[in-house]
Amino acid sequence: MNKRRLIFLSIFGVYHLGALALTIVMDTNKNDLSLLYSLFGKITLFKYGAFIGLLLFVAEVVWSWLDSKKLEKEKEAMRHENNVLKAQVYDLTQAAKKG
């Protein structure tokens, strides 16, 4: 895995840990209505946070798809090179048999 991918997945992991921490705090303080009312005023931030999470998820899906296409092309190129080398070896063995 390359360095850019590791950095991206680290950011994605930190985002999810933050979301988990927020839900744990909300669950432990569910009887404290003042906390809930104070968070209600910041609902716009929650929407932005959810949107950022969605963008990170879409970026990971697209990145994985591009990586798989790249690997498939490399595999096809290697298969083609292998076939060319096999043909060259066959031609050399046939020439040696005739000569």
N, C-alpha and C positions, 0 to 999 in steps of 0.2 A: 504494500500500500504506500502510495507516495505521501510526501509531507503535506501537500495541500489538502489531501483527503483526510489525513489525521487531524489537521487543524479544524476542518469543517465538522468532522464527527465529534470533536471535542466541544465545539460551540453548540452543536445539536444536543449533546449529552448534558451540558450545563443548562441549556434551556429547559430540558425535561426535568432535571433535578430541581430547578427553581419552581416549575409548575407543581412538582410533587410536594416541595416544602410549603408552598402556598396552600395547597389543599389540606395538608396535615395541620397547619396553623388554623385554618378555617374549621376543621373538624374538631380540634381540641377546644376551640373557643366558640362553639356554636350556641352556648347559652349567653355569651356576652354580646348583647345587641349593639352596644356602642361600636364595637369593632366592625360588625356587619354594616352599620350605617356609615361608618367612615370609609369603608371599602366601596359602598354603593356610589359615592361621589367620584370614585376613580374607575368606573365601569368602562370609560373610553380607553383607559390604559389596558384593561383586560382584552378589549377588542383588538387593539393593536398587537398585543402579545400573542393572541390566537392567530392573527394574520401572519405575524412573523414566523410562528411555528409552522403554519401551513406552507409558507414560502420555503422554509428550510426543508420540509418534507418533499415538496415538488422538486427542489434543487437536487436532493439526494436521488430521487427516482430518475430524473433526467441524466444525472451524472452516471448512475449505474447503467442506464440504457446505452449511453455513449461508450462507456468502457466495454460493454459486452459486444457492441458492434465493432469496435476497434480490435478486440481480441479475436473475433470471428474472421476479420479481414487478414490479420496476421496468421491465423491458423490456415486459412486458404492459401496464402502466399507460401507458407512452408510446405504445404501439401503439394503445391505446384512445383516448387523447387525440388522436392524429393522425387517427384515423377520424372522431372527433367534429368536428374542425376541417375536414376534407374535406367532411363533410356540411353544415356551416354555409356553407362557400364555395359549394357546389353550390346550396343553397337561395337564397343571395343572387344568384347568377347567374341562376337561374330566375325570381326575382322581378323582376330587372332586365329580362329578356327580355319578361315579360308587361306590365310597366309602361311 
